[in-house]
């Protein structure tokens, strides 16, 4: 008769424990600058995960990092660093890499150039595919997880719904290659959509450049243009959108305007960085709730949940 040997069982269990820890991306305790130097020496790329302890979507990505295929690929080919945006390096990431949504995932080359910048939740398959593209020199810039909402990234209209005719394409490509729009507003207009289609992260700069040439933002063409590129509640374009809400409802439709406000406000409250203060949260909730008492109550609850002083 064979007897159960508890000591042998415990020994096997203890030997298996280190393997559990290996099923995760191994993040090194380095700042980004040091990680870049290390990656250059080892002929690797740098993977940066920006997070905060209060960020729920960040915790979802942590589970993706535990996927064996993901951890194996990133531990082999990348120097991986994790940056707490509420820590000492957060301000630097905010200014140098324009991290305004969490989580934001970055892949940098050995000289610090950004190959990938994504601020949406990814599956394990998507993350590996993007990482492979980066190692092949393919840039991926995806701004704001609004693309997963009912309306697409950079605007609330799907591509087929936009009132946009990509004419002058040869001239646009020439301008794009020259990195200048030569001061011609109609070229800037088309260039903004081109950058959006390329997903290279440059469209917002061109949007601002184009709008700076427009004396009247209230034309139907400009209303649709502004709406297509709404992305941040703290932007000048969003402020104009709210101030001229009735005009946008007239051109775009009340339902789409309402849904856009809801998406952008909720995104800012849930994963914006820096976190909204009590006063900002109160203003944001007021956009969703016409009852000021209700908006104030929600803002207080929000502030308390994040340990904000009122």
Secondary structure, DSSP 4 states (H G I P E B T S, - for coil): -----HHHHHHHHHHHHHHHHHSS--EES--HHHHHHHHHHHT-EEEEEEE-TT-HHHHHHHHHHT-HHHHHHHHHHEEEEEEETTSTTHHHHHHHS---BSSEEEEE-TT--EEEEE-S---HHHHHHHHHHHHTT--EEE--GGGGSSS-TTSSS-GGGS-----SHHHHHHHHHHT--TT-HHHHHHHHHHHHHHT-S-HHHHHHHHHTT-S-TTSHHHHHHHHHT---TTSHHHHHHHHTHHHHHHHH-HHHHHHHHHHHHHHHHHHBSSPP-HHHHHHHHHHH-S-HHHHHHHHHHHHHHTT---
